[in-house]
Protein backbone atom coordinates (compact mmCIF):
# COMPACT_ATOMS: atom_id res chain seq x y z
CA UNK A 1 0.00 0.00 0.00
CA UNK A 2 1.29 3.45 -0.80
CA UNK A 3 2.69 5.55 2.02
CA UNK A 4 0.85 8.80 2.62
CA UNK A 5 2.67 11.78 1.09
CA UNK A 6 4.59 14.09 3.39
CA UNK A 7 2.90 17.35 4.32
CA UNK A 8 5.25 19.30 2.09
CA UNK A 9 4.72 17.07 -0.94
CA UNK A 10 2.70 18.57 -3.82
CA UNK A 11 -0.58 16.73 -4.04
CA UNK A 12 -3.60 17.30 -6.19
CA UNK A 13 -6.83 15.33 -6.31
CA UNK A 14 -9.35 14.75 -9.04
CA UNK A 15 -12.89 15.95 -8.92
CA UNK A 16 -15.28 13.43 -7.39
CA UNK A 17 -16.89 10.94 -9.73
CA UNK A 18 -18.57 8.36 -7.52
CA UNK A 19 -19.91 5.11 -8.90
CA UNK A 20 -23.52 4.12 -8.31
CA UNK A 21 -23.95 1.69 -5.44
CA UNK A 22 -24.19 -1.47 -7.53
CA UNK A 23 -21.96 -4.45 -8.06
CA UNK A 24 -19.62 -4.10 -11.04
CA UNK A 25 -16.65 -6.12 -12.19
CA UNK A 26 -13.13 -5.24 -11.14
CA UNK A 27 -12.22 -4.58 -14.78
CA UNK A 28 -15.08 -2.12 -15.16
CA UNK A 29 -13.95 -0.34 -12.00
CA UNK A 30 -10.35 -0.23 -13.20
CA UNK A 31 -11.46 1.17 -16.56
CA UNK A 32 -13.54 3.81 -14.80
CA UNK A 33 -10.66 4.85 -12.56
CA UNK A 34 -8.30 4.92 -15.55
CA UNK A 35 -10.69 7.20 -17.44
CA UNK A 36 -11.08 9.56 -14.48
CA UNK A 37 -7.35 9.77 -13.86
CA UNK A 38 -6.59 10.25 -17.54
CA UNK A 39 -9.09 13.11 -17.76
CA UNK A 40 -7.51 14.78 -14.73
CA UNK A 41 -4.04 14.41 -16.24
CA UNK A 42 -5.09 15.70 -19.65
CA UNK A 43 -6.95 18.69 -18.26
CA UNK A 44 -4.11 19.60 -15.89
CA UNK A 45 -6.04 18.99 -12.68
CA UNK A 46 -3.23 16.61 -11.81
CA UNK A 47 -0.16 18.68 -12.55
CA UNK A 48 3.40 17.45 -13.21
CA UNK A 49 5.10 16.47 -9.95
CA UNK A 50 1.87 15.99 -8.02
CA UNK A 51 1.52 12.87 -5.89
CA UNK A 52 -1.36 10.62 -6.89
CA UNK A 53 -2.64 9.06 -3.68
CA UNK A 54 -3.95 5.53 -4.12
CA UNK A 55 -6.03 5.65 -0.96
CA UNK A 56 -7.22 9.20 -1.61
CA UNK A 57 -8.25 8.40 -5.17
CA UNK A 58 -10.04 5.27 -3.97
CA UNK A 59 -12.04 7.33 -1.47
CA UNK A 60 -12.95 9.98 -4.03
CA UNK A 61 -14.18 7.44 -6.56
CA UNK A 62 -15.77 5.17 -3.96
CA UNK A 63 -13.75 2.12 -4.98
CA UNK A 64 -11.20 -0.11 -3.30
CA UNK A 65 -7.47 0.61 -3.78
CA UNK A 66 -7.09 -2.37 -6.14
CA UNK A 67 -8.63 -0.83 -9.30
CA UNK A 68 -6.73 2.38 -8.56
CA UNK A 69 -3.45 0.46 -8.53
CA UNK A 70 -4.40 -1.28 -11.77
CA UNK A 71 -5.30 2.02 -13.45
CA UNK A 72 -2.06 3.63 -12.32
CA UNK A 73 -0.05 0.70 -13.65
CA UNK A 74 -1.69 1.24 -17.05
CA UNK A 75 -0.95 4.95 -16.90
CA UNK A 76 2.67 4.24 -15.98
CA UNK A 77 2.99 2.37 -19.27
CA UNK A 78 1.91 5.52 -21.13
CA UNK A 79 4.50 7.61 -19.30
CA UNK A 80 1.81 9.83 -17.78
CA UNK A 81 2.72 8.83 -14.22
CA UNK A 82 5.87 7.43 -12.65
CA UNK A 83 6.31 5.14 -9.69
CA UNK A 84 8.78 6.46 -7.14
CA UNK A 85 10.30 4.11 -4.56
CA UNK A 86 8.61 4.45 -1.16
CA UNK A 87 6.49 7.37 -2.41
CA UNK A 88 3.96 5.76 -4.74
CA UNK A 89 3.03 7.52 -7.96
CA UNK A 90 3.75 11.02 -9.21
CA UNK A 91 2.52 12.80 -12.31
CA UNK A 92 5.28 12.72 -14.92
CA UNK A 93 6.62 15.85 -16.60
CA UNK A 94 5.23 16.76 -20.01
CA UNK A 95 7.35 15.28 -22.80
CA UNK A 96 10.19 17.45 -24.05
CA UNK A 97 11.14 17.87 -27.71
CA UNK A 98 13.85 15.26 -27.14
CA UNK A 99 11.32 12.79 -25.70
CA UNK A 100 9.06 13.25 -28.71
CA UNK A 101 12.02 12.83 -31.08
CA UNK A 102 12.86 9.47 -29.51
CA UNK A 103 9.25 8.30 -29.53
CA UNK A 104 8.79 9.19 -33.18
CA UNK A 105 12.07 7.49 -34.08
CA UNK A 106 10.64 4.30 -32.58
CA UNK A 107 7.32 4.77 -34.34
CA UNK A 108 9.11 5.23 -37.67
CA UNK A 109 10.93 1.95 -37.10
CA UNK A 110 7.72 0.01 -36.36
CA UNK A 111 4.60 1.50 -37.91
CA UNK A 112 5.55 1.71 -41.60
CA UNK A 113 6.46 -1.99 -41.45
CA UNK A 114 3.11 -2.66 -39.76
CA UNK A 115 1.34 -0.90 -42.62
CA UNK A 116 3.28 -2.92 -45.20
CA UNK A 117 2.48 -6.24 -43.51
CA UNK A 118 -1.14 -5.31 -42.89
CA UNK A 119 -1.57 -4.37 -46.55
CA UNK A 120 -0.45 -7.86 -47.54
CA UNK A 121 -2.78 -9.61 -45.09
CA UNK A 122 -5.81 -7.47 -44.32
CA UNK A 123 -9.23 -8.44 -45.67
CA UNK A 124 -12.45 -6.55 -46.40
CA UNK A 125 -13.60 -6.68 -42.78
CA UNK A 126 -10.33 -5.20 -41.58
CA UNK A 127 -10.50 -2.42 -44.15
CA UNK A 128 -14.07 -1.69 -43.04
CA UNK A 129 -12.87 -1.38 -39.44
CA UNK A 130 -10.19 1.08 -40.50
CA UNK A 131 -12.72 3.09 -42.50
CA UNK A 132 -14.96 3.30 -39.43
CA UNK A 133 -12.02 4.54 -37.36
CA UNK A 134 -11.36 7.29 -39.91
CA UNK A 135 -15.03 8.26 -40.01
CA UNK A 136 -15.13 8.35 -36.21
CA UNK A 137 -12.03 10.54 -36.25
CA UNK A 138 -13.71 12.96 -38.65
CA UNK A 139 -16.89 13.11 -36.56
CA UNK A 140 -15.25 13.40 -33.13
CA UNK A 141 -15.27 16.73 -31.24
CA UNK A 142 -11.86 18.37 -30.97
CA UNK A 143 -11.71 20.03 -27.57
CA UNK A 144 -10.61 22.05 -25.68
CA UNK A 145 -11.38 19.85 -22.64
CA UNK A 146 -10.43 16.19 -22.60
CA UNK A 147 -14.11 15.28 -22.35
CA UNK A 148 -14.50 16.93 -25.76
CA UNK A 149 -11.52 15.34 -27.52
CA UNK A 150 -11.31 11.91 -25.87
CA UNK A 151 -13.32 10.30 -28.70
CA UNK A 152 -10.85 11.75 -31.19
CA UNK A 153 -7.97 10.26 -29.22
CA UNK A 154 -9.73 6.88 -29.08
CA UNK A 155 -10.38 6.81 -32.84
CA UNK A 156 -6.82 7.84 -33.63
CA UNK A 157 -5.34 5.14 -31.43
CA UNK A 158 -7.81 2.53 -32.71
CA UNK A 159 -6.69 3.16 -36.29
CA UNK A 160 -3.06 2.43 -35.48
CA UNK A 161 -3.90 -0.54 -33.25
CA UNK A 162 -5.99 -2.12 -36.00
CA UNK A 163 -3.12 -1.88 -38.45
CA UNK A 164 -0.80 -3.52 -35.93
CA UNK A 165 -3.35 -6.27 -35.31
CA UNK A 166 -3.79 -6.97 -39.01
CA UNK A 167 -0.08 -7.55 -39.54
CA UNK A 168 -0.85 -11.08 -38.40
CA UNK A 169 2.43 -10.97 -36.50
CA UNK A 170 2.13 -11.21 -32.73
CA UNK A 171 5.56 -9.70 -32.21
CA UNK A 172 4.91 -6.66 -34.39
CA UNK A 173 1.63 -6.11 -32.59
CA UNK A 174 3.44 -6.37 -29.24
CA UNK A 175 6.13 -3.97 -30.48
CA UNK A 176 3.46 -1.41 -31.33
CA UNK A 177 1.73 -1.94 -27.97
CA UNK A 178 5.02 -1.27 -26.21
CA UNK A 179 5.04 2.29 -27.57
CA UNK A 180 3.43 3.68 -24.47
CA UNK A 181 3.82 7.47 -24.65
CA UNK A 182 1.88 8.19 -27.83
CA UNK A 183 -0.85 9.63 -25.63
CA UNK A 184 1.65 12.21 -24.38
CA UNK A 185 1.15 14.43 -27.40
CA UNK A 186 -2.55 14.78 -26.61
CA UNK A 187 -1.52 16.16 -23.23
CA UNK A 188 -0.44 19.29 -25.09
CA UNK A 189 -4.00 19.79 -26.37
CA UNK A 190 -5.54 20.33 -22.92
CA UNK A 191 -7.18 23.74 -22.87
CA UNK A 192 -6.67 24.33 -26.60
CA UNK A 193 -8.19 21.32 -28.35
CA UNK A 194 -6.86 19.28 -31.28
CA UNK A 195 -4.93 21.74 -33.40
CA UNK A 196 -3.90 19.44 -36.26
CA UNK A 197 -7.07 17.42 -36.84
CA UNK A 198 -7.49 18.31 -40.52
CA UNK A 199 -3.91 17.34 -41.34
CA UNK A 200 -4.02 14.15 -39.27
CA UNK A 201 -7.31 13.02 -40.80
CA UNK A 202 -5.99 13.58 -44.32
CA UNK A 203 -2.92 11.51 -43.47
CA UNK A 204 -5.03 8.68 -42.05
CA UNK A 205 -7.13 8.73 -45.20
CA UNK A 206 -3.96 8.46 -47.32
CA UNK A 207 -2.83 5.44 -45.33
CA UNK A 208 -6.26 3.83 -45.69
CA UNK A 209 -6.29 4.50 -49.45
CA UNK A 210 -2.89 2.85 -49.81
CA UNK A 211 -3.98 -0.15 -47.77
CA UNK A 212 -7.15 -0.47 -49.85
CA UNK A 213 -5.12 -0.41 -53.06
CA UNK A 214 -3.21 -3.51 -52.00
CA UNK A 215 0.12 -1.83 -52.73
CA UNK A 216 2.29 -2.66 -49.72
CA UNK A 217 5.03 -0.22 -50.71
CA UNK A 218 2.56 2.65 -50.93
CA UNK A 219 1.07 1.72 -47.56
CA UNK A 220 4.50 1.69 -45.98
CA UNK A 221 5.38 5.06 -47.50
CA UNK A 222 2.06 6.64 -46.51
CA UNK A 223 2.48 5.58 -42.89
CA UNK A 224 6.08 6.82 -42.81
CA UNK A 225 4.92 10.17 -44.19
CA UNK A 226 2.19 10.36 -41.54
CA UNK A 227 4.61 9.68 -38.69
CA UNK A 228 7.11 12.23 -40.03
CA UNK A 229 4.39 14.88 -40.12
CA UNK A 230 3.23 13.96 -36.59
CA UNK A 231 6.83 14.24 -35.43
CA UNK A 232 7.18 17.73 -36.90
CA UNK A 233 3.93 18.88 -35.32
CA UNK A 234 4.77 17.34 -31.95
CA UNK A 235 8.18 19.03 -31.91
CA UNK A 236 6.61 22.37 -32.76
CA UNK A 237 3.89 21.98 -30.12
CA UNK A 238 6.45 20.99 -27.47
CA UNK A 239 8.60 24.00 -28.28
CA UNK A 240 5.59 26.32 -28.13
CA UNK A 241 4.58 24.89 -24.77
C-alpha positions in Angstrom: 0.0 0.0 0.0 1.3 3.5 -0.8 2.7 5.5 2.0 0.8 8.8 2.6 2.7 11.8 1.1 4.6 14.1 3.4 2.9 17.3 4.3 5.3 19.3 2.1 4.7 17.1 -0.9 2.7 18.6 -3.8 -0.6 16.7 -4.0 -3.6 17.3 -6.2 -6.8 15.3 -6.3 -9.3 14.8 -9.0 -12.9 15.9 -8.9 -15.3 13.4 -7.4 -16.9 10.9 -9.7 -18.6 8.4 -7.5 -19.9 5.1 -8.9 -23.5 4.1 -8.3 -23.9 1.7 -5.4 -24.2 -1.5 -7.5 -22.0 -4.5 -8.1 -19.6 -4.1 -11.0 -16.6 -6.1 -12.2 -13.1 -5.2 -11.1 -12.2 -4.6 -14.8 -15.1 -2.1 -15.2 -14.0 -0.3 -12.0 -10.3 -0.2 -13.2 -11.5 1.2 -16.6 -13.5 3.8 -14.8 -10.7 4.9 -12.6 -8.3 4.9 -15.5 -10.7 7.2 -17.4 -11.1 9.6 -14.5 -7.3 9.8 -13.9 -6.6 10.2 -17.5 -9.1 13.1 -17.8 -7.5 14.8 -14.7 -4.0 14.4 -16.2 -5.1 15.7 -19.7 -7.0 18.7 -18.3 -4.1 19.6 -15.9 -6.0 19.0 -12.7 -3.2 16.6 -11.8 -0.2 18.7 -12.5 3.4 17.5 -13.2 5.1 16.5 -9.9 1.9 16.0 -8.0 1.5 12.9 -5.9 -1.4 10.6 -6.9 -2.6 9.1 -3.7 -4.0 5.5 -4.1 -6.0 5.7 -1.0 -7.2 9.2 -1.6 -8.3 8.4 -5.2 -10.0 5.3 -4.0 -12.0 7.3 -1.5 -12.9 10.0 -4.0 -14.2 7.4 -6.6 -15.8 5.2 -4.0 -13.8 2.1 -5.0 -11.2 -0.1 -3.3 -7.5 0.6 -3.8 -7.1 -2.4 -6.1 -8.6 -0.8 -9.3 -6.7 2.4 -8.6 -3.4 0.5 -8.5 -4.4 -1.3 -11.8 -5.3 2.0 -13.4 -2.1 3.6 -12.3 -0.1 0.7 -13.7 -1.7 1.2 -17.1 -0.9 5.0 -16.9 2.7 4.2 -16.0 3.0 2.4 -19.3 1.9 5.5 -21.1 4.5 7.6 -19.3 1.8 9.8 -17.8 2.7 8.8 -14.2 5.9 7.4 -12.7 6.3 5.1 -9.7 8.8 6.5 -7.1 10.3 4.1 -4.6 8.6 4.5 -1.2 6.5 7.4 -2.4 4.0 5.8 -4.7 3.0 7.5 -8.0 3.7 11.0 -9.2 2.5 12.8 -12.3 5.3 12.7 -14.9 6.6 15.9 -16.6 5.2 16.8 -20.0 7.4 15.3 -22.8 10.2 17.5 -24.1 11.1 17.9 -27.7 13.8 15.3 -27.1 11.3 12.8 -25.7 9.1 13.2 -28.7 12.0 12.8 -31.1 12.9 9.5 -29.5 9.2 8.3 -29.5 8.8 9.2 -33.2 12.1 7.5 -34.1 10.6 4.3 -32.6 7.3 4.8 -34.3 9.1 5.2 -37.7 10.9 2.0 -37.1 7.7 0.0 -36.4 4.6 1.5 -37.9 5.6 1.7 -41.6 6.5 -2.0 -41.4 3.1 -2.7 -39.8 1.3 -0.9 -42.6 3.3 -2.9 -45.2 2.5 -6.2 -43.5 -1.1 -5.3 -42.9 -1.6 -4.4 -46.6 -0.4 -7.9 -47.5 -2.8 -9.6 -45.1 -5.8 -7.5 -44.3 -9.2 -8.4 -45.7 -12.5 -6.6 -46.4 -13.6 -6.7 -42.8 -10.3 -5.2 -41.6 -10.5 -2.4 -44.1 -14.1 -1.7 -43.0 -12.9 -1.4 -39.4 -10.2 1.1 -40.5 -12.7 3.1 -42.5 -15.0 3.3 -39.4 -12.0 4.5 -37.4 -11.4 7.3 -39.9 -15.0 8.3 -40.0 -15.1 8.4 -36.2 -12.0 10.5 -36.3 -13.7 13.0 -38.7 -16.9 13.1 -36.6 -15.3 13.4 -33.1 -15.3 16.7 -31.2 -11.9 18.4 -31.0 -11.7 20.0 -27.6 -10.6 22.1 -25.7 -11.4 19.9 -22.6 -10.4 16.2 -22.6 -14.1 15.3 -22.3 -14.5 16.9 -25.8 -11.5 15.3 -27.5 -11.3 11.9 -25.9 -13.3 10.3 -28.7 -10.9 11.8 -31.2 -8.0 10.3 -29.2 -9.7 6.9 -29.1 -10.4 6.8 -32.8 -6.8 7.8 -33.6 -5.3 5.1 -31.4 -7.8 2.5 -32.7 -6.7 3.2 -36.3 -3.1 2.4 -35.5 -3.9 -0.5 -33.2 -6.0 -2.1 -36.0 -3.1 -1.9 -38.5 -0.8 -3.5 -35.9 -3.3 -6.3 -35.3 -3.8 -7.0 -39.0 -0.1 -7.6 -39.5 -0.9 -11.1 -38.4 2.4 -11.0 -36.5 2.1 -11.2 -32.7 5.6 -9.7 -32.2 4.9 -6.7 -34.4 1.6 -6.1 -32.6 3.4 -6.4 -29.2 6.1 -4.0 -30.5 3.5 -1.4 -31.3 1.7 -1.9 -28.0 5.0 -1.3 -26.2 5.0 2.3 -27.6 3.4 3.7 -24.5 3.8 7.5 -24.7 1.9 8.2 -27.8 -0.8 9.6 -25.6 1.6 12.2 -24.4 1.1 14.4 -27.4 -2.5 14.8 -26.6 -1.5 16.2 -23.2 -0.4 19.3 -25.1 -4.0 19.8 -26.4 -5.5 20.3 -22.9 -7.2 23.7 -22.9 -6.7 24.3 -26.6 -8.2 21.3 -28.4 -6.9 19.3 -31.3 -4.9 21.7 -33.4 -3.9 19.4 -36.3 -7.1 17.4 -36.8 -7.5 18.3 -40.5 -3.9 17.3 -41.3 -4.0 14.1 -39.3 -7.3 13.0 -40.8 -6.0 13.6 -44.3 -2.9 11.5 -43.5 -5.0 8.7 -42.1 -7.1 8.7 -45.2 -4.0 8.5 -47.3 -2.8 5.4 -45.3 -6.3 3.8 -45.7 -6.3 4.5 -49.4 -2.9 2.9 -49.8 -4.0 -0.2 -47.8 -7.2 -0.5 -49.8 -5.1 -0.4 -53.1 -3.2 -3.5 -52.0 0.1 -1.8 -52.7 2.3 -2.7 -49.7 5.0 -0.2 -50.7 2.6 2.7 -50.9 1.1 1.7 -47.6 4.5 1.7 -46.0 5.4 5.1 -47.5 2.1 6.6 -46.5 2.5 5.6 -42.9 6.1 6.8 -42.8 4.9 10.2 -44.2 2.2 10.4 -41.5 4.6 9.7 -38.7 7.1 12.2 -40.0 4.4 14.9 -40.1 3.2 14.0 -36.6 6.8 14.2 -35.4 7.2 17.7 -36.9 3.9 18.9 -35.3 4.8 17.3 -31.9 8.2 19.0 -31.9 6.6 22.4 -32.8 3.9 22.0 -30.1 6.4 21.0 -27.5 8.6 24.0 -28.3 5.6 26.3 -28.1 4.6 24.9 -24.8 
